[in-house]
C-alpha cells in the first residue's frame, strides 16, 4: 500500500429537523390545542483513531463525508428522530487543520481519541413549545439550523520514539532491519527508501519504536530530494540518530554531517535541537585504527559533545550496544518526566 501522509476532505454535518405546525383534531374535539413536535438534531461528524490504519490513502478517493439530517417534527406531540453521528476513522498521529483559517483543530495522538470536526444542526421547535396562557393556539414554529460544513486538511505524523536520518545510502534501512522485525527495502543505490518505515525494538521487557525516513540531500530545506517531505515525521520523536557512511574520506564524512545539520536547522530549529547521536556505519569496510582516527577527527571538528557510536548494520557489530544505550536513555528520560 502506498504511504500517503496528507489528504484534503470536506465534512458536512446534518441539518436539524424543522419543528411541526399541528393542532389536535379528534372526534368531539374539533378545536384541540397545538400538538406539533420538535424536529431531531442533525448528525455530527467525528474523527476517531483506528490503530489498524497507518496511512491516509483511503481519503485519496473518498473526500466528501455527509451526516444525515434530523427528522422533522410531527403532529400528536411526536418529536423527530435525531440523526446518527458519522465517525471517520483515521490513523494514530493525525493532525487536523481547517483549510479556510489554517487553524489546527486537533491532534489525534492518543489511543481511542475522538475529535468533533462538524457539529450537527440544532432541531427546530414545534408549535407546542409556544403555547402560553395568552396564546392558546400558537402558529409559530422554528426551522432546524444548518449543520457545520468544513474543508479539512489531514496530516499524518508518525509516532516514534527514535528517528533515523542521514544522507541517501547511509545504511538507515539496514540498521532498522538489524535491530527490529521491520523489513524495509535495502539496496545499493540512493533513495531506496521512498516512504517512512517503522520498526519496534524490544529490549528485555521494554520496547521502543524507530522511524526511518528517506535520505536527505543538500538543499532539502528548499524541496530537493525526498526526505524533506517526511522530516515532519521526526518532530514527535525524542531521539535522533544521525547515520553516516564512514567508508569514504574523513573530510567527506564531516561534510555529510554538516550538510544534514544545516538542513535540519533550516527546516525547523526545534528539530535540530533535539537529542542527537552520531552513528558511524559500515565499520565492516574500515579498520579499527581508521575508525578511532575518524572519531578523534570528528570530536575536534564538531563543537558540541555529541555521542558517537561505531556500528556495522550489515554484520550487526555494535548494534546491540547501541540499542541498549538507547533503551537506557529512554528509561532515564521517562523517570525524569514522571
C-alpha positions as protocol buffer text, in pm:
chain_id: "A"
residue {
  index: 1
  type: UNK
  ca { x: 0 y: 0 z: 0 }
}
residue {
  index: 2
  type: UNK
  ca { x: 129 y: 343 z: -92 }
}
residue {
  index: 3
  type: UNK
  ca { x: 215 y: 566 z: 203 }
}
residue {
  index: 4
  type: UNK
  ca { x: 4 y: 884 z: 199 }
}
residue {
  index: 5
  type: UNK
  ca { x: 62 y: 1139 z: 475 }
}
residue {
  index: 6
  type: UNK
  ca { x: -168 y: 1423 z: 367 }
}
residue {
  index: 7
  type: UNK
  ca { x: -527 y: 1442 z: 245 }
}
residue {
  index: 8
  type: UNK
  ca { x: -799 y: 1700 z: 186 }
}
residue {
  index: 9
  type: UNK
  ca { x: -1160 y: 1621 z: 279 }
}
residue {
  index: 10
  type: UNK
  ca { x: -1492 y: 1803 z: 312 }
}
residue {
  index: 11
  type: UNK
  ca { x: -1727 y: 1730 z: 602 }
}
residue {
  index: 12
  type: UNK
  ca { x: -2093 y: 1832 z: 603 }
}
residue {
  index: 13
  type: UNK
  ca { x: -2288 y: 1780 z: 925 }
}
residue {
  index: 14
  type: UNK
  ca { x: -2662 y: 1713 z: 904 }
}
residue {
  index: 15
  type: UNK
  ca { x: -2924 y: 1986 z: 934 }
}
residue {
  index: 16
  type: UNK
  ca { x: -3165 y: 1993 z: 1224 }
}
residue {
  index: 17
  type: UNK
  ca { x: -3521 y: 1881 z: 1150 }
}
residue {
  index: 18
  type: UNK
  ca { x: -3789 y: 2154 z: 1134 }
}
residue {
  index: 19
  type: UNK
  ca { x: -4050 y: 2193 z: 1405 }
}
residue {
  index: 20
  type: UNK
  ca { x: -4407 y: 2090 z: 1318 }
}
residue {
  index: 21
  type: UNK
  ca { x: -4716 y: 2313 z: 1299 }
}
residue {
  index: 22
  type: UNK
  ca { x: -5009 y: 2097 z: 1402 }
}
residue {
  index: 23
  type: UNK
  ca { x: -5326 y: 2107 z: 1613 }
}
residue {
  index: 24
  type: UNK
  ca { x: -5506 y: 1827 z: 1782 }
}
residue {
  index: 25
  type: UNK
  ca { x: -5807 y: 1718 z: 1575 }
}
residue {
  index: 26
  type: UNK
  ca { x: -6015 y: 1427 z: 1701 }
}
residue {
  index: 27
  type: UNK
  ca { x: -6381 y: 1330 z: 1718 }
}
residue {
  index: 28
  type: UNK
  ca { x: -6565 y: 1552 z: 1964 }
}
residue {
  index: 29
  type: UNK
  ca { x: -6252 y: 1772 z: 1989 }
}
residue {
  index: 30
  type: UNK
  ca { x: -6278 y: 1995 z: 1682 }
}
residue {
  index: 31
  type: UNK
  ca { x: -6059 y: 2268 z: 1823 }
}
residue {
  index: 32
  type: UNK
  ca { x: -5784 y: 2093 z: 2017 }
}
residue {
  index: 33
  type: UNK
  ca { x: -5465 y: 2268 z: 2123 }
}
residue {
  index: 34
  type: UNK
  ca { x: -5127 y: 2265 z: 1949 }
}
residue {
  index: 35
  type: UNK
  ca { x: -4952 y: 1927 z: 1921 }
}
residue {
  index: 36
  type: UNK
  ca { x: -4665 y: 1991 z: 1677 }
}
residue {
  index: 37
  type: UNK
  ca { x: -4346 y: 1824 z: 1796 }
}
residue {
  index: 38
  type: UNK
  ca { x: -3983 y: 1931 z: 1769 }
}
residue {
  index: 39
  type: UNK
  ca { x: -3754 y: 1813 z: 1493 }
}
residue {
  index: 40
  type: UNK
  ca { x: -3449 y: 1595 z: 1553 }
}
residue {
  index: 41
  type: UNK
  ca { x: -3088 y: 1716 z: 1574 }
}
residue {
  index: 42
  type: UNK
  ca { x: -2869 y: 1672 z: 1268 }
}
residue {
  index: 43
  type: UNK
  ca { x: -2586 y: 1421 z: 1275 }
}
residue {
  index: 44
  type: UNK
  ca { x: -2242 y: 1545 z: 1380 }
}
residue {
  index: 45
  type: UNK
  ca { x: -1913 y: 1424 z: 1230 }
}
residue {
  index: 46
  type: UNK
  ca { x: -1624 y: 1292 z: 1438 }
}
residue {
  index: 47
  type: UNK
  ca { x: -1275 y: 1169 z: 1359 }
}
residue {
  index: 48
  type: UNK
  ca { x: -1170 y: 870 z: 1567 }
}
residue {
  index: 49
  type: UNK
  ca { x: -836 y: 690 z: 1591 }
}
residue {
  index: 50
  type: UNK
  ca { x: -805 y: 347 z: 1436 }
}
residue {
  index: 51
  type: UNK
  ca { x: -473 y: 185 z: 1533 }
}
residue {
  index: 52
  type: UNK
  ca { x: -510 y: -55 z: 1242 }
}
residue {
  index: 53
  type: UNK
  ca { x: -453 y: 227 z: 993 }
}
residue {
  index: 54
  type: UNK
  ca { x: -110 y: 367 z: 909 }
}
residue {
  index: 55
  type: UNK
  ca { x: -178 y: 584 z: 604 }
}
residue {
  index: 56
  type: UNK
  ca { x: -433 y: 835 z: 473 }
}
residue {
  index: 57
  type: UNK
  ca { x: -459 y: 661 z: 135 }
}
residue {
  index: 58
  type: UNK
  ca { x: -833 y: 594 z: 176 }
}
residue {
  index: 59
  type: UNK
  ca { x: -901 y: 967 z: 161 }
}
residue {
  index: 60
  type: UNK
  ca { x: -749 y: 993 z: -186 }
}
residue {
  index: 61
  type: UNK
  ca { x: -1079 y: 875 z: -333 }
}
residue {
  index: 62
  type: UNK
  ca { x: -1338 y: 935 z: -59 }
}
residue {
  index: 63
  type: UNK
  ca { x: -1320 y: 1308 z: 6 }
}
residue {
  index: 64
  type: UNK
  ca { x: -1680 y: 1405 z: 87 }
}
residue {
  index: 65
  type: UNK
  ca { x: -1844 y: 1297 z: 412 }
}
residue {
  index: 66
  type: UNK
  ca { x: -2207 y: 1386 z: 488 }
}
residue {
  index: 67
  type: UNK
  ca { x: -2401 y: 1314 z: 803 }
}
residue {
  index: 68
  type: UNK
  ca { x: -2779 y: 1272 z: 775 }
}
residue {
  index: 69
  type: UNK
  ca { x: -3037 y: 1538 z: 858 }
}
residue {
  index: 70
  type: UNK
  ca { x: -3259 y: 1523 z: 1163 }
}
residue {
  index: 71
  type: UNK
  ca { x: -3617 y: 1409 z: 1109 }
}
residue {
  index: 72
  type: UNK
  ca { x: -3886 y: 1683 z: 1105 }
}
residue {
  index: 73
  type: UNK
  ca { x: -4129 y: 1702 z: 1396 }
}
residue {
  index: 74
  type: UNK
  ca { x: -4476 y: 1553 z: 1360 }
}
residue {
  index: 75
  type: UNK
  ca { x: -4827 y: 1602 z: 1494 }
}
residue {
  index: 76
  type: UNK
  ca { x: -4962 y: 1432 z: 1807 }
}
residue {
  index: 77
  type: UNK
  ca { x: -4661 y: 1555 z: 2005 }
}
residue {
  index: 78
  type: UNK
  ca { x: -4422 y: 1334 z: 1812 }
}
residue {
  index: 79
  type: UNK
  ca { x: -4064 y: 1450 z: 1800 }
}
residue {
  index: 80
  type: UNK
  ca { x: -3838 y: 1387 z: 1501 }
}
residue {
  index: 81
  type: UNK
  ca { x: -3561 y: 1132 z: 1536 }
}
residue {
  index: 82
  type: UNK
  ca { x: -3206 y: 1257 z: 1589 }
}
residue {
  index: 83
  type: UNK
  ca { x: -2976 y: 1161 z: 1301 }
}
residue {
  index: 84
  type: UNK
  ca { x: -2690 y: 923 z: 1372 }
}
residue {
  index: 85
  type: UNK
  ca { x: -2346 y: 1077 z: 1408 }
}
residue {
  index: 86
  type: UNK
  ca { x: -2087 y: 992 z: 1143 }
}
residue {
  index: 87
  type: UNK
  ca { x: -1750 y: 855 z: 1255 }
}
residue {
  index: 88
  type: UNK
  ca { x: -1448 y: 873 z: 1023 }
}
residue {
  index: 89
  type: UNK
  ca { x: -1154 y: 650 z: 1111 }
}
residue {
  index: 90
  type: UNK
  ca { x: -802 y: 796 z: 1085 }
}
residue {
  index: 91
  type: UNK
  ca { x: -452 y: 673 z: 1181 }
}
residue {
  index: 92
  type: UNK
  ca { x: -295 y: 749 z: 1516 }
}
residue {
  index: 93
  type: UNK
  ca { x: -90 y: 1068 z: 1487 }
}
residue {
  index: 94
  type: UNK
  ca { x: -324 y: 1260 z: 1255 }
}
residue {
  index: 95
  type: UNK
  ca { x: -326 y: 1640 z: 1269 }
}
residue {
  index: 96
  type: UNK
  ca { x: -647 y: 1814 z: 1158 }
}
residue {
  index: 97
  type: UNK
  ca { x: -643 y: 2165 z: 1008 }
}
residue {
  index: 98
  type: UNK
  ca { x: -924 y: 2395 z: 898 }
}
residue {
  index: 99
  type: UNK
  ca { x: -824 y: 2486 z: 542 }
}
residue {
  index: 100
  type: UNK
  ca { x: -1010 y: 2820 z: 546 }
}
residue {
  index: 101
  type: UNK
  ca { x: -830 y: 2954 z: 855 }
}
residue {
  index: 102
  type: UNK
  ca { x: -525 y: 2721 z: 856 }
}
residue {
  index: 103
  type: UNK
  ca { x: -605 y: 2662 z: 1223 }
}
residue {
  index: 104
  type: UNK
  ca { x: -505 y: 2339 z: 1394 }
}
residue {
  index: 105
  type: UNK
  ca { x: -836 y: 2190 z: 1510 }
}
residue {
  index: 106
  type: UNK
  ca { x: -697 y: 1885 z: 1682 }
}
residue {
  index: 107
  type: UNK
  ca { x: -412 y: 1639 z: 1728 }
}
residue {
  index: 108
  type: UNK
  ca { x: -518 y: 1274 z: 1740 }
}
residue {
  index: 109
  type: UNK
  ca { x: -203 y: 1143 z: 1905 }
}
residue {
  index: 110
  type: UNK
  ca { x: -360 y: 927 z: 2177 }
}
residue {
  index: 111
  type: UNK
  ca { x: -525 y: 588 z: 2153 }
}
residue {
  index: 112
  type: UNK
  ca { x: -906 y: 588 z: 2135 }
}
residue {
  index: 113
  type: UNK
  ca { x: -913 y: 968 z: 2095 }
}
residue {
  index: 114
  type: UNK
  ca { x: -1209 y: 1132 z: 1920 }
}
residue {
  index: 115
  type: UNK
  ca { x: -1245 y: 1478 z: 1766 }
}
residue {
  index: 116
  type: UNK
  ca { x: -1563 y: 1667 z: 1671 }
}
residue {
  index: 117
  type: UNK
  ca { x: -1499 y: 1831 z: 1332 }
}
residue {
  index: 118
  type: UNK
  ca { x: -1854 y: 1932 z: 1227 }
}
residue {
  index: 119
  type: UNK
  ca { x: -2142 y: 1998 z: 1467 }
}
residue {
  index: 120
  type: UNK
  ca { x: -2487 y: 1883 z: 1357 }
}
residue {
  index: 121
  type: UNK
  ca { x: -2767 y: 2139 z: 1328 }
}
residue {
  index: 122
  type: UNK
  ca { x: -2998 y: 2207 z: 1626 }
}
residue {
  index: 123
  type: UNK
  ca { x: -3358 y: 2084 z: 1600 }
}
residue {
  index: 124
  type: UNK
  ca { x: -3644 y: 2320 z: 1516 }
}
residue {
  index: 125
  type: UNK
  ca { x: -3925 y: 2377 z: 1769 }
}
residue {
  index: 126
  type: UNK
  ca { x: -4283 y: 2269 z: 1714 }
}
residue {
  index: 127
  type: UNK
  ca { x: -4577 y: 2497 z: 1788 }
}
residue {
  index: 128
  type: UNK
  ca { x: -4648 y: 2312 z: 2112 }
}
residue {
  index: 129
  type: UNK
  ca { x: -4342 y: 2492 z: 2252 }
}
residue {
  index: 130
  type: UNK
  ca { x: -4506 y: 2833 z: 2206 }
}
residue {
  index: 131
  type: UNK
  ca { x: -4835 y: 2764 z: 2387 }
}
residue {
  index: 132
  type: UNK
  ca { x: -4899 y: 3006 z: 2673 }
}
residue {
  index: 133
  type: UNK
  ca { x: -5183 y: 3140 z: 2887 }
}
residue {
  index: 134
  type: UNK
  ca { x: -5228 y: 3428 z: 2644 }
}
residue {
  index: 135
  type: UNK
  ca { x: -5174 y: 3231 z: 2322 }
}
residue {
  index: 136
  type: UNK
  ca { x: -5366 y: 2904 z: 2327 }
}
residue {
  index: 137
  type: UNK
  ca { x: -5331 y: 2835 z: 1954 }
}
residue {
  index: 138
  type: UNK
  ca { x: -4978 y: 2937 z: 1851 }
}
residue {
  index: 139
  type: UNK
  ca { x: -4893 y: 2907 z: 1483 }
}
residue {
  index: 140
  type: UNK
  ca { x: -4526 y: 2973 z: 1538 }
}
residue {
  index: 141
  type: UNK
  ca { x: -4254 y: 2713 z: 1473 }
}
residue {
  index: 142
  type: UNK
  ca { x: -3882 y: 2733 z: 1408 }
}
residue {
  index: 143
  type: UNK
  ca { x: -3669 y: 2566 z: 1145 }
}
residue {
  index: 144
  type: UNK
  ca { x: -3377 y: 2344 z: 1229 }
}
residue {
  index: 145
  type: UNK
  ca { x: -3037 y: 2510 z: 1197 }
}
residue {
  index: 146
  type: UNK
  ca { x: -2786 y: 2410 z: 932 }
}
residue {
  index: 147
  type: UNK
  ca { x: -2505 y: 2171 z: 1018 }
}
residue {
  index: 148
  type: UNK
  ca { x: -2143 y: 2287 z: 1002 }
}
residue {
  index: 149
  type: UNK
  ca { x: -1955 y: 2249 z: 675 }
}
residue {
  index: 150
  type: UNK
  ca { x: -1576 y: 2241 z: 680 }
}
residue {
  index: 151
  type: UNK
  ca { x: -1291 y: 2175 z: 442 }
}
residue {
  index: 152
  type: UNK
  ca { x: -1017 y: 1993 z: 632 }
}
residue {
  index: 153
  type: UNK
  ca { x: -655 y: 1906 z: 573 }
}
residue {
  index: 154
  type: UNK
  ca { x: -539 y: 1587 z: 739 }
}
residue {
  index: 155
  type: UNK
  ca { x: -167 y: 1541 z: 803 }
}
residue {
  index: 156
  type: UNK
  ca { x: -23 y: 1220 z: 940 }
}
residue {
  index: 157
  type: UNK
  ca { x: 282 y: 1245 z: 1164 }
}
residue {
  index: 158
  type: UNK
  ca { x: 425 y: 909 z: 1255 }
}
residue {
  index: 159
  type: UNK
  ca { x: 455 y: 841 z: 1628 }
}
residue {
  index: 160
  type: UNK
  ca { x: 801 y: 705 z: 1702 }
}
residue {
  index: 161
  type: UNK
  ca { x: 1050 y: 730 z: 1988 }
}
residue {
  index: 162
  type: UNK
  ca { x: 1364 y: 734 z: 1775 }
}
residue {
  index: 163
  type: UNK
  ca { x: 1415 y: 882 z: 1428 }
}
residue {
  index: 164
  type: UNK
  ca { x: 1683 y: 783 z: 1175 }
}
residue {
  index: 165
  type: UNK
  ca { x: 1821 y: 1048 z: 941 }
}
residue {
  index: 166
  type: UNK
  ca { x: 2116 y: 1082 z: 712 }
}
residue {
  index: 167
  type: UNK
  ca { x: 2227 y: 1104 z: 351 }
}
residue {
  index: 168
  type: UNK
  ca { x: 2088 y: 856 z: 94 }
}
residue {
  index: 169
  type: UNK
  ca { x: 2253 y: 513 z: 112 }
}
residue {
  index: 170
  type: UNK
  ca { x: 2400 y: 573 z: 460 }
}
residue {
  index: 171
  type: UNK
  ca { x: 2251 y: 246 z: 587 }
}
residue {
  index: 172
  type: UNK
  ca { x: 1943 y: 365 z: 779 }
}
residue {
  index: 173
  type: UNK
  ca { x: 1717 y: 90 z: 646 }
}
residue {
  index: 174
  type: UNK
  ca { x: 1985 y: -172 z: 708 }
}
residue {
  index: 175
  type: UNK
  ca { x: 2007 y: -62 z: 1070 }
}
residue {
  index: 176
  type: UNK
  ca { x: 1628 y: -80 z: 1107 }
}
residue {
  index: 177
  type: UNK
  ca { x: 1636 y: -435 z: 969 }
}
residue {
  index: 178
  type: UNK
  ca { x: 1921 y: -531 z: 1202 }
}
residue {
  index: 179
  type: UNK
  ca { x: 1756 y: -418 z: 1527 }
}
residue {
  index: 180
  type: UNK
  ca { x: 1384 y: -477 z: 1462 }
}
residue {
  index: 181
  type: UNK
  ca { x: 1146 y: -706 z: 1275 }
}
residue {
  index: 182
  type: UNK
  ca { x: 1077 y: -439 z: 1013 }
}
residue {
  index: 183
  type: UNK
  ca { x: 1172 y: -530 z: 655 }
}
residue {
  index: 184
  type: UNK
  ca { x: 1234 y: -208 z: 463 }
}
residue {
  index: 185
  type: UNK
  ca { x: 1380 y: -236 z: 114 }
}
residue {
  index: 186
  type: UNK
  ca { x: 1760 y: -238 z: 115 }
}
residue {
  index: 187
  type: UNK
  ca { x: 1970 y: -186 z: -199 }
}
residue {
  index: 188
  type: UNK
  ca { x: 2298 y: -29 z: -307 }
}
residue {
  index: 189
  type: UNK
  ca { x: 2157 y: 286 z: -466 }
}
residue {
  index: 190
  type: UNK
  ca { x: 2031 y: 625 z: -337 }
}
residue {
  index: 191
  type: UNK
  ca { x: 1667 y: 676 z: -234 }
}
residue {
  index: 192
  type: UNK
  ca { x: 1595 y: 307 z: -186 }
}
residue {
  index: 193
  type: UNK
  ca { x: 1363 y: 420 z: 93 }
}
residue {
  index: 194
  type: UNK
  ca { x: 1073 y: 606 z: -68 }
}
residue {
  index: 195
  type: UNK
  ca { x: 836 y: 617 z: 230 }
}
residue {
  index: 196
  type: UNK
  ca { x: 879 y: 612 z: 610 }
}
residue {
  index: 197
  type: UNK
  ca { x: 919 y: 274 z: 777 }
}
residue {
  index: 198
  type: UNK
  ca { x: 856 y: 184 z: 1141 }
}
residue {
  index: 199
  type: UNK
  ca { x: 1019 y: -87 z: 1346 }
}
residue {
  index: 200
  type: UNK
  ca { x: 960 y: -199 z: 1705 }
}
residue {
  index: 201
  type: UNK
  ca { x: 1276 y: -274 z: 1901 }
}
residue {
  index: 202
  type: UNK
  ca { x: 1244 y: -499 z: 2206 }
}
residue {
  index: 203
  type: UNK
  ca { x: 1499 y: -489 z: 2489 }
}
residue {
  index: 204
  type: UNK
  ca { x: 1423 y: -727 z: 2776 }
}
residue {
  index: 205
  type: UNK
  ca { x: 1076 y: -619 z: 2895 }
}
residue {
  index: 206
  type: UNK
  ca { x: 1093 y: -278 z: 2729 }
}
residue {
  index: 207
  type: UNK
  ca { x: 1031 y: -167 z: 2371 }
}
residue {
  index: 208
  type: UNK
  ca { x: 1052 y: 147 z: 2159 }
}
residue {
  index: 209
  type: UNK
  ca { x: 968 y: 246 z: 1801 }
}
residue {
  index: 210
  type: UNK
  ca { x: 1220 y: 359 z: 1539 }
}
residue {
  index: 211
  type: UNK
  ca { x: 1121 y: 556 z: 1227 }
}
residue {
  index: 212
  type: UNK
  ca { x: 1329 y: 550 z: 908 }
}
residue {
  index: 213
  type: UNK
  ca { x: 1268 y: 829 z: 654 }
}
residue {
  index: 214
  type: UNK
  ca { x: 1403 y: 881 z: 301 }
}
residue {
  index: 215
  type: UNK
  ca { x: 1757 y: 1019 z: 286 }
}
residue {
  index: 216
  type: UNK
  ca { x: 1827 y: 1391 z: 287 }
}
residue {
  index: 217
  type: UNK
  ca { x: 2043 y: 1576 z: 38 }
}
residue {
  index: 218
  type: UNK
  ca { x: 2187 y: 1925 z: 22 }
}
residue {
  index: 219
  type: UNK
  ca { x: 1909 y: 2174 z: -49 }
}
residue {
  index: 220
  type: UNK
  ca { x: 1641 y: 1954 z: 111 }
}
residue {
  index: 221
  type: UNK
  ca { x: 1500 y: 2251 z: 304 }
}
residue {
  index: 222
  type: UNK
  ca { x: 1424 y: 2408 z: -35 }
}
residue {
  index: 223
  type: UNK
  ca { x: 1245 y: 2096 z: -157 }
}
residue {
  index: 224
  type: UNK
  ca { x: 1531 y: 1898 z: -312 }
}
residue {
  index: 225
  type: UNK
  ca { x: 1512 y: 1520 z: -286 }
}
residue {
  index: 226
  type: UNK
  ca { x: 1253 y: 1318 z: -95 }
}
residue {
  index: 227
  type: UNK
  ca { x: 1342 y: 1348 z: 271 }
}
residue {
  index: 228
  type: UNK
  ca { x: 1207 y: 1698 z: 331 }
}
residue {
  index: 229
  type: UNK
  ca { x: 854 y: 1570 z: 264 }
}
residue {
  index: 230
  type: UNK
  ca { x: 888 y: 1338 z: 560 }
}
residue {
  index: 231
  type: UNK
  ca { x: 1101 y: 1540 z: 805 }
}
residue {
  index: 232
  type: UNK
  ca { x: 783 y: 1636 z: 989 }
}
residue {
  index: 233
  type: UNK
  ca { x: 753 y: 1272 z: 1098 }
}
residue {
  index: 234
  type: UNK
  ca { x: 1061 y: 1322 z: 1316 }
}
residue {
  index: 235
  type: UNK
  ca { x: 907 y: 1613 z: 1508 }
}
residue {
  index: 236
  type: UNK
  ca { x: 740 y: 1380 z: 1760 }
}
residue {
  index: 237
  type: UNK
  ca { x: 1050 y: 1169 z: 1823 }
}
residue {
  index: 238
  type: UNK
  ca { x: 1255 y: 1201 z: 2140 }
}
residue {
  index: 239
  type: UNK
  ca { x: 1591 y: 1099 z: 1996 }
}
residue {
  index: 240
  type: UNK
  ca { x: 1752 y: 1140 z: 1652 }
}
residue {
  index: 241
  type: UNK
  ca { x: 2016 y: 900 z: 1524 }
}
residue {
  index: 242
  type: UNK
  ca { x: 2228 y: 1057 z: 1253 }
}
residue {
  index: 243
  type: UNK
  ca { x: 2355 y: 766 z: 1040 }
}
residue {
  index: 244
  type: UNK
  ca { x: 2677 y: 837 z: 848 }
}
residue {
  index: 245
  type: UNK
  ca { x: 2858 y: 625 z: 589 }
}
residue {
  index: 246
  type: UNK
  ca { x: 3224 y: 613 z: 702 }
}
residue {
  index: 247
  type: UNK
  ca { x: 3354 y: 420 z: 400 }
}
residue {
  index: 248
  type: UNK
  ca { x: 3484 y: 744 z: 250 }
}
residue {
  index: 249
  type: UNK
  ca { x: 3739 y: 1017 z: 319 }
}
residue {
  index: 250
  type: UNK
  ca { x: 3733 y: 1180 z: 664 }
}
residue {
  index: 251
  type: UNK
  ca { x: 3666 y: 1520 z: 515 }
}
residue {
  index: 252
  type: UNK
  ca { x: 3368 y: 1378 z: 321 }
}
residue {
  index: 253
  type: UNK
  ca { x: 3226 y: 1222 z: 640 }
}
residue {
  index: 254
  type: UNK
  ca { x: 3248 y: 1558 z: 817 }
}
residue {
  index: 255
  type: UNK
  ca { x: 3097 y: 1733 z: 515 }
}
residue {
  index: 256
  type: UNK
  ca { x: 2797 y: 1495 z: 514 }
}
residue {
  index: 257
  type: UNK
  ca { x: 2739 y: 1558 z: 886 }
}
residue {
  index: 258
  type: UNK
  ca { x: 2744 y: 1935 z: 840 }
}
residue {
  index: 259
  type: UNK
  ca { x: 2506 y: 1920 z: 543 }
}
residue {
  index: 260
  type: UNK
  ca { x: 2243 y: 1729 z: 739 }
}
residue {
  index: 261
  type: UNK
  ca { x: 2276 y: 1964 z: 1036 }
}
residue {
  index: 262
  type: UNK
  ca { x: 2233 y: 2267 z: 815 }
}
residue {
  index: 263
  type: UNK
  ca { x: 1921 y: 2123 z: 651 }
}
residue {
  index: 264
  type: UNK
  ca { x: 1769 y: 2041 z: 991 }
}
residue {
  index: 265
  type: UNK
  ca { x: 1830 y: 2393 z: 1120 }
}
residue {
  index: 266
  type: UNK
  ca { x: 1683 y: 2547 z: 806 }
}
residue {
  index: 267
  type: UNK
  ca { x: 1376 y: 2324 z: 824 }
}
residue {
  index: 268
  type: UNK
  ca { x: 1298 y: 2354 z: 1195 }
}
residue {
  index: 269
  type: UNK
  ca { x: 1526 y: 2482 z: 1469 }
}
residue {
  index: 270
  type: UNK
  ca { x: 1335 y: 2280 z: 1731 }
}
residue {
  index: 271
  type: UNK
  ca { x: 1411 y: 1963 z: 1537 }
}
residue {
  index: 272
  type: UNK
  ca { x: 1781 y: 2047 z: 1520 }
}
residue {
  index: 273
  type: UNK
  ca { x: 1788 y: 2099 z: 1898 }
}
residue {
  index: 274
  type: UNK
  ca { x: 1658 y: 1750 z: 1979 }
}
residue {
  index: 275
  type: UNK
  ca { x: 1886 y: 1493 z: 2141 }
}
residue {
  index: 276
  type: UNK
  ca { x: 2107 y: 1380 z: 1855 }
}
residue {
  index: 277
  type: UNK
  ca { x: 2353 y: 1090 z: 1844 }
}
residue {
  index: 278
  type: UNK
  ca { x: 2606 y: 1025 z: 1570 }
}
residue {
  index: 279
  type: UNK
  ca { x: 2612 y: 667 z: 1439 }
}
residue {
  index: 280
  type: UNK
  ca { x: 2908 y: 584 z: 1214 }
}
residue {
  index: 281
  type: UNK
  ca { x: 2800 y: 294 z: 992 }
}
residue {
  index: 282
  type: UNK
  ca { x: 2982 y: 42 z: 767 }
}
residue {
  index: 283
  type: UNK
  ca { x: 3264 y: -32 z: 1012 }
}
residue {
  index: 284
  type: UNK
  ca { x: 3295 y: -373 z: 843 }
}
residue {
  index: 285
  type: UNK
  ca { x: 3458 y: -192 z: 549 }
}
residue {
  index: 286
  type: UNK
  ca { x: 3711 y: 1 z: 757 }
}
residue {
  index: 287
  type: UNK
  ca { x: 3982 y: -85 z: 1010 }
}
residue {
  index: 288
  type: UNK
  ca { x: 3961 y: -28 z: 1384 }
}
residue {
  index: 289
  type: UNK
  ca { x: 4254 y: 214 z: 1366 }
}
residue {
  index: 290
  type: UNK
  ca { x: 4086 y: 418 z: 1093 }
}
residue {
  index: 291
  type: UNK
  ca { x: 3766 y: 432 z: 1297 }
}
residue {
  index: 292
  type: UNK
  ca { x: 3947 y: 558 z: 1606 }
}
residue {
  index: 293
  type: UNK
  ca { x: 4125 y: 823 z: 1400 }
}
residue {
  index: 294
  type: UNK
  ca { x: 3792 y: 931 z: 1248 }
}
residue {
  index: 295
  type: UNK
  ca { x: 3627 y: 963 z: 1591 }
}
residue {
  index: 296
  type: UNK
  ca { x: 3917 y: 1176 z: 1715 }
}
residue {
  index: 297
  type: UNK
  ca { x: 3895 y: 1389 z: 1398 }
}
residue {
  index: 298
  type: UNK
  ca { x: 3519 y: 1444 z: 1436 }
}
residue {
  index: 299
  type: UNK
  ca { x: 3543 y: 1531 z: 1806 }
}
residue {
  index: 300
  type: UNK
  ca { x: 3793 y: 1801 z: 1719 }
}
residue {
  index: 301
  type: UNK
  ca { x: 3586 y: 1935 z: 1430 }
}
residue {
  index: 302
  type: UNK
  ca { x: 3244 y: 1924 z: 1594 }
}
residue {
  index: 303
  type: UNK
  ca { x: 3191 y: 2189 z: 1859 }
}
residue {
  index: 304
  type: UNK
  ca { x: 2927 y: 2007 z: 2064 }
}
residue {
  index: 305
  type: UNK
  ca { x: 2994 y: 1698 z: 2276 }
}
residue {
  index: 306
  type: UNK
  ca { x: 2781 y: 1461 z: 2071 }
}
residue {
  index: 307
  type: UNK
  ca { x: 2767 y: 1090 z: 2150 }
}
residue {
  index: 308
  type: UNK
  ca { x: 2938 y: 883 z: 1880 }
}
residue {
  index: 309
  type: UNK
  ca { x: 2883 y: 513 z: 1807 }
}
residue {
  index: 310
  type: UNK
  ca { x: 3052 y: 290 z: 1550 }
}
residue {
  index: 311
  type: UNK
  ca { x: 2846 y: 6 z: 1401 }
}
residue {
  index: 312
  type: UNK
  ca { x: 2802 y: -219 z: 1103 }
}
residue {
  index: 313
  type: UNK
  ca { x: 2435 y: -261 z: 1019 }
}
residue {
  index: 314
  type: UNK
  ca { x: 2521 y: -547 z: 782 }
}
residue {
  index: 315
  type: UNK
  ca { x: 2717 y: -758 z: 1031 }
}
residue {
  index: 316
  type: UNK
  ca { x: 2525 y: -619 z: 1335 }
}
residue {
  index: 317
  type: UNK
  ca { x: 2856 y: -531 z: 1500 }
}
residue {
  index: 318
  type: UNK
  ca { x: 2792 y: -263 z: 1765 }
}
residue {
  index: 319
  type: UNK
  ca { x: 2415 y: -262 z: 1706 }
}
residue {
  index: 320
  type: UNK
  ca { x: 2330 y: -439 z: 2031 }
}
residue {
  index: 321
  type: UNK
  ca { x: 2529 y: -192 z: 2239 }
}
residue {
  index: 322
  type: UNK
  ca { x: 2361 y: 99 z: 2058 }
}
residue {
  index: 323
  type: UNK
  ca { x: 2014 y: -42 z: 2127 }
}
residue {
  index: 324
  type: UNK
  ca { x: 2086 y: -92 z: 2497 }
}
residue {
  index: 325
  type: UNK
  ca { x: 2221 y: 262 z: 2525 }
}
residue {
  index: 326
  type: UNK
  ca { x: 1906 y: 397 z: 2357 }
}
residue {
  index: 327
  type: UNK
  ca { x: 1686 y: 193 z: 2590 }
}
residue {
  index: 328
  type: UNK
  ca { x: 1869 y: 316 z: 2899 }
}
residue {
  index: 329
  type: UNK
  ca { x: 1840 y: 675 z: 2776 }
}
residue {
  index: 330
  type: UNK
  ca { x: 1466 y: 628 z: 2718 }
}
residue {
  index: 331
  type: UNK
  ca { x: 1415 y: 485 z: 3067 }
}
residue {
  index: 332
  type: UNK
  ca { x: 1606 y: 770 z: 3234 }
}
residue {
  index: 333
  type: UNK
  ca { x: 1406 y: 1023 z: 3035 }
}
residue {
  index: 334
  type: UNK
  ca { x: 1082 y: 855 z: 3137 }
}
residue {
  index: 335
  type: UNK
  ca { x: 1180 y: 857 z: 3507 }
}
residue {
  index: 336
  type: UNK
  ca { x: 1278 y: 1223 z: 3482 }
}
residue {
  index: 337
  type: UNK
  ca { x: 941 y: 1320 z: 3334 }
}
residue {
  index: 338
  type: UNK
  ca { x: 736 y: 1129 z: 3593 }
}
